[in-house]
Amino acid sequence: MTDWPEGWSGGDQGPRYGRGSASPQPEGARVMRQVRRGGRGGYGSPGGSGPSAPPHRIPPQPSYVDGGDQGYDSGYNTGQVYGRRAGGPGGPDDGHAYGSRPAPNWGRRIKLTAITLVTILLVTTVVTYFWADSQLNREVDLSKVIDRPEPGEGTTYLIVGSDSREGMSDEQKKRLHTGSAAGKRTDSMMLLHVGSNGDTLISLPRDSAVTIPQFRGSESGRLRGPLGTNKLNAAYAYDGPELLVRTVEYNTGLRIDHYVEIGFAGFANIVDALGGVEITIEKGFKDKYSGADFQAGKQTLDGQQALAFVRTRYAFAASDLQRTKNQQKFLSALANQAATPSTIMNPFKLYPTLNAGLDSLIVDKDMSLWDLAAMFWAMKNVSGGDGTSMNMPIAGSSGGNLIWDKAKVRKLMDELRNDQKVTVTGD
């Protein structure tokens, strides 16, 4: 039994569409609300062909003329709205065409980029610090030094330039005019005191006549000496850095907090890694022993020239005293250039400089990279006029040895120990 809706014919009256049709066709006017059914000549109309469509009640349509408040209907019976839709994305409420992208939030992008760059910089800095700190050659054990003075205010460094030729080829020795002497001796010695009343750099002439006291052997661990009066650099030659520290402390009464040493090759390599160091030479000089040949004026010295500049002594009437002044001057200029943003912020200059320094510096076991950086910064301050640069006060000479002015030395050391402003002057 088949119950057809009213108005439909159950006979075979032509092709049938919809459910059960053998040849599916679009539903046509049945789903297109805009097409009026039963119109003149239309499908199912008296003037058309095919079966008559059953009557359907057409729902009221929104008025587009009278400003009806319903959204646009595409004509599908689902009621899906396309194009602009009130209150929805892309509708009149947000002012954007449907499907368009919102304007980029440049403030947010800039903020995220800045945070990313700062994070990368911080991570790189931390990793570099710990890497460099782990590369320091901590070979000097100050715990072996006996009868040490009490610690004073501030921090005091003993900075030593040795004539070590370790690792140098014959060609390098010839080019740098170092000679081929075995072992190593102190070529320069300086005290650097870092305190709240200004930084002070004091050169200790290697020909200074001092007392080499009793000491504990760095290798044997046994008490030895005293060795009596001798040149200051003899202490280093006899038993190395520990005896040199012991001798300086005994003759000054000032406790040494940190020890830093660099050899010939390392010094030249650091200068070359920096791309040279600019310095002004007041008066030109030559020296066949060091290879120095300089004209007066401002100039940039490479590693070979820098080594010749700080080693020259025979070209000067004041000999070792003038050499120590040149050493102070150049080391301050080197520290000043190493601490500039053009070096610190340039990885192509910073890392080669770090490598050159870390490969050649010898420090005490308690030295940290932070302590080393503080030392270079203090030397930069001295170069910039924020500190004092001087020689140890000298009273005269005897047999080629320089005699310290005991009264001035005592006052100077008291000022440093108590971290007071230095009032003593030296040659």
C-alpha positions in Angstrom: 0.0 0.0 0.0 1.3 3.3 -1.0 0.1 6.5 0.6 1.0 9.4 -1.6 0.7 12.9 -0.4 -2.4 14.7 -1.6 -2.1 15.9 -5.2 0.4 13.3 -6.2 -0.3 10.6 -8.8 0.8 7.1 -8.1 0.9 6.0 -11.7 3.8 5.8 -14.1 3.7 9.4 -15.4 7.2 10.0 -16.5 10.5 10.0 -14.7 10.4 10.4 -10.9 13.0 12.2 -8.9 14.1 12.2 -5.3 14.0 9.1 -3.1 13.9 6.0 -5.1 14.7 7.7 -8.4 16.8 5.7 -10.7 18.5 8.7 -12.1 19.2 11.2 -9.4 18.8 14.8 -10.4 19.1 18.1 -8.6 16.1 18.8 -6.4 15.7 22.0 -8.3 12.9 24.2 -7.3 12.0 22.2 -4.2 15.1 23.4 -2.3 15.5 26.8 -4.0 13.3 29.1 -2.1 13.6 31.9 -4.5 12.0 29.8 -7.3 8.2 30.1 -7.2 6.5 26.7 -7.6 3.5 26.4 -9.8 4.3 29.5 -11.8 3.5 30.0 -15.4 5.5 27.5 -17.4 7.2 26.2 -14.4 7.9 22.7 -13.4 4.6 21.2 -12.2 2.7 24.2 -13.6 -0.3 23.8 -15.9 1.9 24.9 -18.8 4.9 22.8 -17.9 5.7 19.1 -18.3 6.2 16.4 -15.7 4.3 15.5 -12.6 2.7 18.1 -10.6 4.5 19.0 -7.4 2.6 18.7 -4.2 1.7 21.9 -2.6 4.3 23.3 -0.1 3.9 26.1 2.3 6.7 28.6 1.6 8.0 30.2 4.8 7.9 33.9 5.0 11.0 35.5 3.5 12.9 38.4 5.0 12.3 41.8 3.5 15.3 43.4 1.9 13.5 46.5 0.9 12.0 47.4 4.2 15.2 47.0 6.1 14.4 43.8 7.8 16.7 42.9 10.7 17.4 39.3 9.6 20.7 38.5 8.0 21.1 37.6 4.4 19.9 34.1 3.4 21.7 32.3 0.6 18.6 30.5 -0.4 19.5 27.1 1.1 17.0 25.7 3.5 19.7 25.2 6.1 19.6 28.9 6.9 23.5 29.2 6.6 24.5 32.8 6.4 27.4 33.9 4.1 29.1 37.2 3.5 28.6 39.7 6.3 26.8 38.5 9.4 25.7 40.7 12.3 27.6 40.1 15.5 29.9 37.4 14.0 33.4 37.3 12.7 33.7 39.4 9.6 30.3 41.0 10.3 29.4 44.6 10.8 30.5 44.4 14.4 34.2 44.1 13.7 34.5 46.1 10.6 36.4 43.5 8.6 35.4 41.5 5.5 34.6 37.9 6.3 37.8 35.8 6.1 40.3 38.7 6.1 43.3 38.6 8.5 43.6 41.1 11.4 46.4 43.7 11.2 49.7 42.4 12.7 50.4 43.4 16.3 53.8 45.0 15.7 54.2 46.0 19.4 53.9 42.4 20.5 56.3 41.2 17.8 58.9 43.7 18.7 58.6 42.8 22.4 59.0 39.0 21.7 62.0 39.7 19.4 63.7 41.8 22.1 63.0 39.1 24.8 64.5 36.4 22.5 67.6 38.5 21.7 68.2 39.3 25.4 67.7 35.6 26.3 70.2 34.5 23.7 72.7 37.2 24.9 72.4 36.1 28.5 72.8 32.4 27.7 75.8 33.1 25.5 77.4 35.3 28.2 76.9 32.7 30.9 78.2 29.8 28.8 81.3 31.9 27.7 82.0 32.9 31.3 82.1 29.3 32.6 84.0 28.0 29.6 86.7 30.7 30.0 86.8 30.3 33.7 87.5 26.6 33.2 90.4 27.3 30.9 92.5 29.3 33.3 95.9 27.8 34.1 95.7 27.7 37.9 99.2 26.5 38.6 100.4 28.7 41.5 99.6 27.6 45.0 99.8 30.5 47.4 99.0 28.2 50.4 102.7 27.1 50.2 103.8 30.7 51.1 104.7 30.9 54.8 104.5 33.7 57.4 102.1 35.8 55.4 101.0 39.3 56.4 97.4 39.8 57.5 94.9 40.6 54.8 94.3 44.3 54.1 91.5 46.3 52.6 90.9 46.0 48.9 92.6 43.4 46.5 96.3 43.3 45.6 97.6 41.5 42.5 101.2 40.6 41.7 101.5 40.8 37.9 104.6 39.2 36.4 106.0 39.2 32.9 108.4 36.3 32.4 110.9 35.7 29.7 109.6 32.2 29.2 110.2 30.9 25.6 108.1 27.8 26.2 106.4 26.6 23.0 108.2 29.1 20.7 109.8 27.9 17.5 113.3 29.0 16.5 111.7 31.3 13.9 109.5 32.9 16.5 112.5 33.4 18.8 114.4 35.1 16.0 111.5 37.3 14.9 110.7 38.4 18.5 114.4 38.9 19.5 114.0 36.8 22.6 117.2 34.7 22.4 117.2 31.1 23.4 118.0 31.0 27.1 116.6 28.0 28.9 114.2 28.3 31.8 112.4 31.5 32.7 113.0 34.6 34.7 111.0 37.6 35.6 111.2 40.4 33.0 108.8 42.7 34.8 106.9 42.8 38.1 104.1 45.0 39.2 101.8 45.4 42.2 98.2 46.4 41.3 96.0 47.5 44.3 92.3 47.7 43.6 90.4 49.7 46.3 87.7 52.2 47.0 90.1 55.1 46.9 91.4 54.6 43.5 93.5 51.9 41.8 97.3 52.0 42.1 99.8 50.3 39.8 103.4 50.1 41.1 106.3 48.7 39.2 109.0 46.7 41.1 112.3 47.0 39.2 113.8 43.6 38.8 117.2 44.9 39.9 115.8 46.0 43.3 118.0 44.9 46.2 115.8 42.9 48.6 116.1 40.3 51.3 115.1 36.8 50.2 113.8 35.2 53.4 113.3 31.7 54.6 110.7 29.8 52.5 109.1 26.5 52.0 110.3 24.8 48.8 107.6 24.6 46.2 108.6 21.0 45.2 110.2 19.6 48.3 107.9 21.2 50.8 110.9 21.7 53.2 112.0 24.9 54.8 115.0 26.6 53.1 116.9 29.8 53.3 117.1 32.6 54.1 119.1 33.6 51.0 120.1 37.1 52.2 120.2 40.2 50.0 119.8 39.7 46.3 118.1 41.1 43.2 114.3 40.7 43.3 114.2 38.6 40.1 116.6 36.1 41.7 113.7 34.9 44.0 111.7 33.8 41.0 114.7 32.2 39.3 115.5 30.3 42.5 112.1 28.7 43.3 109.4 30.2 41.1 106.3 32.2 41.8 105.7 31.0 45.4 109.2 32.3 46.5 108.6 35.5 44.6 105.4 36.2 46.4 107.0 35.3 49.7 109.9 37.8 49.0 107.5 40.6 48.0 105.3 40.2 51.0 108.4 40.0 53.3 109.9 43.2 52.0 106.6 45.2 51.7 104.4 43.9 54.5 101.5 43.8 52.0 99.6 40.6 51.4 99.3 39.4 47.8 95.8 38.2 47.1 96.3 37.0 43.5 99.1 36.1 41.1 99.1 36.6 37.3 102.0 35.7 35.0 102.4 35.9 31.2 105.3 34.9 28.9 106.8 36.4 25.8 104.7 34.5 23.2 101.5 34.9 25.1 101.9 38.6 25.4 102.5 39.0 21.6 99.6 36.8 20.8 97.2 38.8 22.9 98.3 42.0 21.2 97.8 40.5 17.7 94.4 39.1 18.7 93.3 42.6 19.6 94.4 43.8 16.2 97.3 45.8 17.7 97.4 48.4 20.5 97.4 52.1 19.9 100.0 54.1 22.0 101.7 57.4 21.8 105.5 57.4 22.0 106.9 60.8 23.2 110.5 60.2 21.9 111.7 57.7 19.3 114.3 55.1 20.2 116.2 52.1 18.9 117.6 49.0 20.6 119.3 46.2 18.8 118.8 43.8 21.7 115.1 44.0 21.8 114.6 44.9 18.1 113.0 48.2 19.0 112.9 50.9 16.3 110.3 53.5 17.0 109.5 57.0 15.8 107.8 59.6 18.0 104.0 60.0 17.8 100.8 58.0 17.9 101.0 54.5 16.4 99.5 51.0 16.6 101.9 48.3 17.7 101.6 44.7 16.7 102.7 41.8 18.9 106.3 41.9 17.8 106.6 45.6 18.2 104.8 45.6 21.6 107.2 43.0 23.0 110.2 45.1 21.8 108.7 48.2 23.4 108.2 46.7 26.9 111.5 44.9 26.9 113.8 47.8 25.9 116.2 49.0 28.6 119.6 49.7 27.1 118.3 52.6 25.0 117.5 54.7 28.1 119.8 56.5 30.5 117.4 55.4 33.4 117.6 51.8 32.1 115.2 49.6 34.1 113.3 52.5 35.6 112.3 53.8 32.2 111.5 50.3 31.0 109.1 49.9 33.9 107.3 53.1 33.0 106.9 51.9 29.4 105.6 48.6 30.6 103.0 50.3 32.8 102.0 52.6 29.9 101.6 49.8 27.4 99.7 47.4 29.8 97.3 50.1 30.7 96.7 50.8 27.0 96.2 47.1 26.3 93.7 46.7 29.1 91.9 49.9 28.0 91.5 48.5 24.4 90.5 45.0 25.6 87.7 46.5 27.7 86.2 48.6 24.9 82.7 47.7 23.4 84.4 47.1 20.0 86.2 44.2 21.5 83.7 42.9 24.0 80.7 43.0 21.6 82.6 41.6 18.6 82.9 37.8 18.8 85.5 37.8 16.0 87.8 39.8 18.2 86.6 38.7 21.7 87.1 35.0 21.4 90.6 35.1 19.7 91.7 37.5 22.5 90.2 35.2 25.2 91.9 32.2 23.6 95.3 33.9 23.4 95.1 35.1 27.0 93.8 31.9 28.5 96.4 29.8 26.7 99.3 32.0 28.0 98.2 33.3 31.5 99.3 31.5 34.6 97.3 32.4 37.8 96.9 31.2 41.4 94.5 28.5 42.4 92.0 30.9 43.9 91.8 33.2 40.9 88.4 33.4 39.1 87.6 34.8 35.8 85.8 37.6 37.6 89.0 38.4 39.6 90.9 38.5 36.3 88.3 40.8 34.7 88.5 43.1 37.7 92.3 43.3 37.3 92.0 44.4 33.7 89.3 46.9 34.5 91.4 48.4 37.2 94.3 48.8 34.7 91.9 50.4 32.3 91.0 52.9 35.1 94.7 53.7 35.6 95.1 54.3 31.9 92.1 56.6 31.9 93.5 58.8 34.8 91.2 57.4 37.5 94.2 55.8 39.3 97.9 56.1 40.1 100.8 54.7 38.2 104.3 54.9 39.7 107.6 53.1 40.4 108.5 51.9 43.8 110.2 54.8 45.6 114.0 54.5 45.1 116.6 56.1 47.4 119.6 55.3 45.2 121.7 52.4 43.9 124.6 50.2 45.0 126.6 47.9 42.8 124.0 48.1 40.0 121.2 47.3 42.4 118.4 49.8 43.2 117.8 50.6 46.8 114.2 51.3 47.9 113.4 54.3 50.0 112.4 52.5 53.2 110.4 55.4 54.8 108.4 56.1 51.6 107.8 52.4 51.0 106.5 51.9 54.5 104.1 54.8 54.2 103.0 53.7 50.7 102.3 50.1 51.9 100.3 51.4 54.9 98.1 53.5 52.6 97.5 50.5 50.3 96.9 48.1 53.2 94.3 50.4 54.7 92.8 51.3 51.3 93.6 55.0 51.7 94.3 57.5 49.0 97.9 57.2 47.9 100.0 60.3 48.6 103.5 58.9 48.1 105.2 59.4 44.8 107.8 57.4 43.0 110.3 57.8 40.2 
